[in-house]
């Protein structure tokens, strides 16, 4: 199962890079969706994007796109806000 997951992950990375390289150089954004579902972002990460992805209690997304790479990350700020709200009730 682990091998299959790695192969799929590798295929998504290769597909995303191929998708970007198939565009003219001036149109490459290095971010988008691979297979119309999975987000990717190969731009250089910034502290602001890292914070907005990993700690954004006001963002309703529990799984925002990763700051760098293919897939999703966990919005720990939202998890904390939901747990805090549940504890109050």
Phi and psi in radians as a Rosetta constraint file:
Dihedral C 1 N 2 CA 2 C 2 CIRCULARHARMONIC -1.109 0.35
Dihedral N 2 CA 2 C 2 N 3 CIRCULARHARMONIC -0.688 0.35
Dihedral C 2 N 3 CA 3 C 3 CIRCULARHARMONIC -1.113 0.35
Dihedral N 3 CA 3 C 3 N 4 CIRCULARHARMONIC -0.720 0.35
Dihedral C 3 N 4 CA 4 C 4 CIRCULARHARMONIC -1.103 0.35
Dihedral N 4 CA 4 C 4 N 5 CIRCULARHARMONIC -0.752 0.35
Dihedral C 4 N 5 CA 5 C 5 CIRCULARHARMONIC -1.086 0.35
Dihedral N 5 CA 5 C 5 N 6 CIRCULARHARMONIC -0.724 0.35
Dihedral C 5 N 6 CA 6 C 6 CIRCULARHARMONIC -1.128 0.35
Dihedral N 6 CA 6 C 6 N 7 CIRCULARHARMONIC -0.729 0.35
Dihedral C 6 N 7 CA 7 C 7 CIRCULARHARMONIC -1.115 0.35
Dihedral N 7 CA 7 C 7 N 8 CIRCULARHARMONIC -0.718 0.35
Dihedral C 7 N 8 CA 8 C 8 CIRCULARHARMONIC -1.154 0.35
Dihedral N 8 CA 8 C 8 N 9 CIRCULARHARMONIC -0.751 0.35
Dihedral C 8 N 9 CA 9 C 9 CIRCULARHARMONIC -1.061 0.35
Dihedral N 9 CA 9 C 9 N 10 CIRCULARHARMONIC -0.790 0.35
Dihedral C 9 N 10 CA 10 C 10 CIRCULARHARMONIC -1.088 0.35
Dihedral N 10 CA 10 C 10 N 11 CIRCULARHARMONIC -0.733 0.35
Dihedral C 10 N 11 CA 11 C 11 CIRCULARHARMONIC -1.090 0.35
Dihedral N 11 CA 11 C 11 N 12 CIRCULARHARMONIC -0.670 0.35
Dihedral C 11 N 12 CA 12 C 12 CIRCULARHARMONIC -1.165 0.35
Dihedral N 12 CA 12 C 12 N 13 CIRCULARHARMONIC -0.722 0.35
Dihedral C 12 N 13 CA 13 C 13 CIRCULARHARMONIC -1.097 0.35
Dihedral N 13 CA 13 C 13 N 14 CIRCULARHARMONIC -0.831 0.35
Dihedral C 13 N 14 CA 14 C 14 CIRCULARHARMONIC -1.083 0.35
Dihedral N 14 CA 14 C 14 N 15 CIRCULARHARMONIC -0.718 0.35
Dihedral C 14 N 15 CA 15 C 15 CIRCULARHARMONIC -1.107 0.35
Dihedral N 15 CA 15 C 15 N 16 CIRCULARHARMONIC -0.733 0.35
Dihedral C 15 N 16 CA 16 C 16 CIRCULARHARMONIC -1.137 0.35
Dihedral N 16 CA 16 C 16 N 17 CIRCULARHARMONIC -0.770 0.35
Dihedral C 16 N 17 CA 17 C 17 CIRCULARHARMONIC -1.132 0.35
Dihedral N 17 CA 17 C 17 N 18 CIRCULARHARMONIC -0.748 0.35
Dihedral C 17 N 18 CA 18 C 18 CIRCULARHARMONIC -1.078 0.35
Dihedral N 18 CA 18 C 18 N 19 CIRCULARHARMONIC -0.676 0.35
Dihedral C 18 N 19 CA 19 C 19 CIRCULARHARMONIC -1.068 0.35
Dihedral N 19 CA 19 C 19 N 20 CIRCULARHARMONIC -0.758 0.35
Dihedral C 19 N 20 CA 20 C 20 CIRCULARHARMONIC -1.225 0.35
Dihedral N 20 CA 20 C 20 N 21 CIRCULARHARMONIC -0.725 0.35
Dihedral C 20 N 21 CA 21 C 21 CIRCULARHARMONIC -1.236 0.35
Dihedral N 21 CA 21 C 21 N 22 CIRCULARHARMONIC -0.340 0.35
Dihedral C 21 N 22 CA 22 C 22 CIRCULARHARMONIC -1.347 0.35
Dihedral N 22 CA 22 C 22 N 23 CIRCULARHARMONIC -0.249 0.35
Dihedral C 22 N 23 CA 23 C 23 CIRCULARHARMONIC -1.480 0.35
Dihedral N 23 CA 23 C 23 N 24 CIRCULARHARMONIC 2.716 0.35
Dihedral C 23 N 24 CA 24 C 24 CIRCULARHARMONIC -1.075 0.35
Dihedral N 24 CA 24 C 24 N 25 CIRCULARHARMONIC 2.606 0.35
Dihedral C 24 N 25 CA 25 C 25 CIRCULARHARMONIC -0.917 0.35
Dihedral N 25 CA 25 C 25 N 26 CIRCULARHARMONIC -0.672 0.35
Dihedral C 25 N 26 CA 26 C 26 CIRCULARHARMONIC -1.300 0.35
Dihedral N 26 CA 26 C 26 N 27 CIRCULARHARMONIC -0.237 0.35
Dihedral C 26 N 27 CA 27 C 27 CIRCULARHARMONIC -1.741 0.35
Dihedral N 27 CA 27 C 27 N 28 CIRCULARHARMONIC -0.064 0.35
Dihedral C 27 N 28 CA 28 C 28 CIRCULARHARMONIC -1.292 0.35
Dihedral N 28 CA 28 C 28 N 29 CIRCULARHARMONIC 2.165 0.35
Dihedral C 28 N 29 CA 29 C 29 CIRCULARHARMONIC -1.902 0.35
Dihedral N 29 CA 29 C 29 N 30 CIRCULARHARMONIC -0.280 0.35
Dihedral C 29 N 30 CA 30 C 30 CIRCULARHARMONIC 1.074 0.35
Dihedral N 30 CA 30 C 30 N 31 CIRCULARHARMONIC 0.449 0.35
Dihedral C 30 N 31 CA 31 C 31 CIRCULARHARMONIC -2.587 0.35
Dihedral N 31 CA 31 C 31 N 32 CIRCULARHARMONIC 2.635 0.35
Dihedral C 31 N 32 CA 32 C 32 CIRCULARHARMONIC 2.791 0.35
Dihedral N 32 CA 32 C 32 N 33 CIRCULARHARMONIC -2.578 0.35
Dihedral C 32 N 33 CA 33 C 33 CIRCULARHARMONIC -2.266 0.35
Dihedral N 33 CA 33 C 33 N 34 CIRCULARHARMONIC 2.405 0.35
Dihedral C 33 N 34 CA 34 C 34 CIRCULARHARMONIC -1.788 0.35
Dihedral N 34 CA 34 C 34 N 35 CIRCULARHARMONIC 2.397 0.35
Dihedral C 34 N 35 CA 35 C 35 CIRCULARHARMONIC 1.027 0.35
Dihedral N 35 CA 35 C 35 N 36 CIRCULARHARMONIC 0.445 0.35
Dihedral C 35 N 36 CA 36 C 36 CIRCULARHARMONIC 1.058 0.35
Dihedral N 36 CA 36 C 36 N 37 CIRCULARHARMONIC 0.256 0.35
Dihedral C 36 N 37 CA 37 C 37 CIRCULARHARMONIC -2.340 0.35
Dihedral N 37 CA 37 C 37 N 38 CIRCULARHARMONIC -0.853 0.35
Dihedral C 37 N 38 CA 38 C 38 CIRCULARHARMONIC -1.619 0.35
Dihedral N 38 CA 38 C 38 N 39 CIRCULARHARMONIC 2.149 0.35
Dihedral C 38 N 39 CA 39 C 39 CIRCULARHARMONIC -1.309 0.35
Dihedral N 39 CA 39 C 39 N 40 CIRCULARHARMONIC 2.633 0.35
Dihedral C 39 N 40 CA 40 C 40 CIRCULARHARMONIC -2.435 0.35
Dihedral N 40 CA 40 C 40 N 41 CIRCULARHARMONIC 2.670 0.35
Dihedral C 40 N 41 CA 41 C 41 CIRCULARHARMONIC -2.661 0.35
Dihedral N 41 CA 41 C 41 N 42 CIRCULARHARMONIC 1.981 0.35
Dihedral C 41 N 42 CA 42 C 42 CIRCULARHARMONIC -1.926 0.35
Dihedral N 42 CA 42 C 42 N 43 CIRCULARHARMONIC 0.303 0.35
Dihedral C 42 N 43 CA 43 C 43 CIRCULARHARMONIC -1.318 0.35
Dihedral N 43 CA 43 C 43 N 44 CIRCULARHARMONIC 2.758 0.35
Dihedral C 43 N 44 CA 44 C 44 CIRCULARHARMONIC -1.103 0.35
Dihedral N 44 CA 44 C 44 N 45 CIRCULARHARMONIC 2.210 0.35
Dihedral C 44 N 45 CA 45 C 45 CIRCULARHARMONIC -1.145 0.35
Dihedral N 45 CA 45 C 45 N 46 CIRCULARHARMONIC 2.572 0.35
Dihedral C 45 N 46 CA 46 C 46 CIRCULARHARMONIC -2.105 0.35
Dihedral N 46 CA 46 C 46 N 47 CIRCULARHARMONIC 2.806 0.35
Dihedral C 46 N 47 CA 47 C 47 CIRCULARHARMONIC -1.080 0.35
Dihedral N 47 CA 47 C 47 N 48 CIRCULARHARMONIC -0.648 0.35
Dihedral C 47 N 48 CA 48 C 48 CIRCULARHARMONIC -1.148 0.35
Dihedral N 48 CA 48 C 48 N 49 CIRCULARHARMONIC -0.776 0.35
Dihedral C 48 N 49 CA 49 C 49 CIRCULARHARMONIC -1.183 0.35
Dihedral N 49 CA 49 C 49 N 50 CIRCULARHARMONIC -0.620 0.35
Dihedral C 49 N 50 CA 50 C 50 CIRCULARHARMONIC -1.109 0.35
Dihedral N 50 CA 50 C 50 N 51 CIRCULARHARMONIC -0.803 0.35
Dihedral C 50 N 51 CA 51 C 51 CIRCULARHARMONIC -1.105 0.35
Dihedral N 51 CA 51 C 51 N 52 CIRCULARHARMONIC -0.775 0.35
Dihedral C 51 N 52 CA 52 C 52 CIRCULARHARMONIC -1.157 0.35
Dihedral N 52 CA 52 C 52 N 53 CIRCULARHARMONIC -0.448 0.35
Dihedral C 52 N 53 CA 53 C 53 CIRCULARHARMONIC -1.520 0.35
Dihedral N 53 CA 53 C 53 N 54 CIRCULARHARMONIC -0.734 0.35
Dihedral C 53 N 54 CA 54 C 54 CIRCULARHARMONIC -1.675 0.35
Dihedral N 54 CA 54 C 54 N 55 CIRCULARHARMONIC -0.429 0.35
Dihedral C 54 N 55 CA 55 C 55 CIRCULARHARMONIC -2.451 0.35
Dihedral N 55 CA 55 C 55 N 56 CIRCULARHARMONIC 1.462 0.35
Dihedral C 55 N 56 CA 56 C 56 CIRCULARHARMONIC -2.405 0.35
Dihedral N 56 CA 56 C 56 N 57 CIRCULARHARMONIC 1.427 0.35
Dihedral C 56 N 57 CA 57 C 57 CIRCULARHARMONIC -1.024 0.35
Dihedral N 57 CA 57 C 57 N 58 CIRCULARHARMONIC -0.483 0.35
Dihedral C 57 N 58 CA 58 C 58 CIRCULARHARMONIC -1.476 0.35
Dihedral N 58 CA 58 C 58 N 59 CIRCULARHARMONIC -0.214 0.35
Dihedral C 58 N 59 CA 59 C 59 CIRCULARHARMONIC -1.375 0.35
Dihedral N 59 CA 59 C 59 N 60 CIRCULARHARMONIC 2.149 0.35
Dihedral C 59 N 60 CA 60 C 60 CIRCULARHARMONIC -1.234 0.35
Dihedral N 60 CA 60 C 60 N 61 CIRCULARHARMONIC -0.234 0.35
Dihedral C 60 N 61 CA 61 C 61 CIRCULARHARMONIC -1.294 0.35
Dihedral N 61 CA 61 C 61 N 62 CIRCULARHARMONIC 2.168 0.35
Dihedral C 61 N 62 CA 62 C 62 CIRCULARHARMONIC -1.431 0.35
Dihedral N 62 CA 62 C 62 N 63 CIRCULARHARMONIC -0.548 0.35
Dihedral C 62 N 63 CA 63 C 63 CIRCULARHARMONIC -2.159 0.35
Dihedral N 63 CA 63 C 63 N 64 CIRCULARHARMONIC 1.453 0.35
Dihedral C 63 N 64 CA 64 C 64 CIRCULARHARMONIC -1.366 0.35
Dihedral N 64 CA 64 C 64 N 65 CIRCULARHARMONIC 2.883 0.35
Dihedral C 64 N 65 CA 65 C 65 CIRCULARHARMONIC -1.041 0.35
Dihedral N 65 CA 65 C 65 N 66 CIRCULARHARMONIC 2.625 0.35
Dihedral C 65 N 66 CA 66 C 66 CIRCULARHARMONIC -1.122 0.35
Dihedral N 66 CA 66 C 66 N 67 CIRCULARHARMONIC 2.658 0.35
Dihedral C 66 N 67 CA 67 C 67 CIRCULARHARMONIC -1.229 0.35
Dihedral N 67 CA 67 C 67 N 68 CIRCULARHARMONIC -0.633 0.35
Dihedral C 67 N 68 CA 68 C 68 CIRCULARHARMONIC -2.521 0.35
Dihedral N 68 CA 68 C 68 N 69 CIRCULARHARMONIC 2.226 0.35
Dihedral C 68 N 69 CA 69 C 69 CIRCULARHARMONIC 1.989 0.35
Dihedral N 69 CA 69 C 69 N 70 CIRCULARHARMONIC -2.747 0.35
Dihedral C 69 N 70 CA 70 C 70 CIRCULARHARMONIC -2.045 0.35
Dihedral N 70 CA 70 C 70 N 71 CIRCULARHARMONIC 2.351 0.35
Dihedral C 70 N 71 CA 71 C 71 CIRCULARHARMONIC 1.984 0.35
Dihedral N 71 CA 71 C 71 N 72 CIRCULARHARMONIC -2.738 0.35
Dihedral C 71 N 72 CA 72 C 72 CIRCULARHARMONIC -2.116 0.35
Dihedral N 72 CA 72 C 72 N 73 CIRCULARHARMONIC 2.792 0.35
Dihedral C 72 N 73 CA 73 C 73 CIRCULARHARMONIC -2.076 0.35
Dihedral N 73 CA 73 C 73 N 74 CIRCULARHARMONIC -3.095 0.35
Dihedral C 73 N 74 CA 74 C 74 CIRCULARHARMONIC -1.898 0.35
Dihedral N 74 CA 74 C 74 N 75 CIRCULARHARMONIC 2.266 0.35
Dihedral C 74 N 75 CA 75 C 75 CIRCULARHARMONIC -1.483 0.35
Dihedral N 75 CA 75 C 75 N 76 CIRCULARHARMONIC 1.592 0.35
Dihedral C 75 N 76 CA 76 C 76 CIRCULARHARMONIC -1.123 0.35
Dihedral N 76 CA 76 C 76 N 77 CIRCULARHARMONIC -0.482 0.35
Dihedral C 76 N 77 CA 77 C 77 CIRCULARHARMONIC -1.117 0.35
Dihedral N 77 CA 77 C 77 N 78 CIRCULARHARMONIC -0.724 0.35
Dihedral C 77 N 78 CA 78 C 78 CIRCULARHARMONIC -1.190 0.35
Dihedral N 78 CA 78 C 78 N 79 CIRCULARHARMONIC -0.706 0.35
Dihedral C 78 N 79 CA 79 C 79 CIRCULARHARMONIC -1.029 0.35
Dihedral N 79 CA 79 C 79 N 80 CIRCULARHARMONIC -0.809 0.35
Dihedral C 79 N 80 CA 80 C 80 CIRCULARHARMONIC -1.061 0.35
Dihedral N 80 CA 80 C 80 N 81 CIRCULARHARMONIC -0.780 0.35
Dihedral C 80 N 81 CA 81 C 81 CIRCULARHARMONIC -1.102 0.35
Dihedral N 81 CA 81 C 81 N 82 CIRCULARHARMONIC -0.717 0.35
Dihedral C 81 N 82 CA 82 C 82 CIRCULARHARMONIC -1.169 0.35
Dihedral N 82 CA 82 C 82 N 83 CIRCULARHARMONIC -0.735 0.35
Dihedral C 82 N 83 CA 83 C 83 CIRCULARHARMONIC -1.142 0.35
Dihedral N 83 CA 83 C 83 N 84 CIRCULARHARMONIC -0.701 0.35
Dihedral C 83 N 84 CA 84 C 84 CIRCULARHARMONIC -1.132 0.35
Dihedral N 84 CA 84 C 84 N 85 CIRCULARHARMONIC -0.711 0.35
Dihedral C 84 N 85 CA 85 C 85 CIRCULARHARMONIC -1.144 0.35
Dihedral N 85 CA 85 C 85 N 86 CIRCULARHARMONIC -0.714 0.35
Dihedral C 85 N 86 CA 86 C 86 CIRCULARHARMONIC -1.174 0.35
Dihedral N 86 CA 86 C 86 N 87 CIRCULARHARMONIC -0.624 0.35
Dihedral C 86 N 87 CA 87 C 87 CIRCULARHARMONIC -1.201 0.35
Dihedral N 87 CA 87 C 87 N 88 CIRCULARHARMONIC -0.538 0.35
Dihedral C 87 N 88 CA 88 C 88 CIRCULARHARMONIC -1.246 0.35
Dihedral N 88 CA 88 C 88 N 89 CIRCULARHARMONIC -0.458 0.35
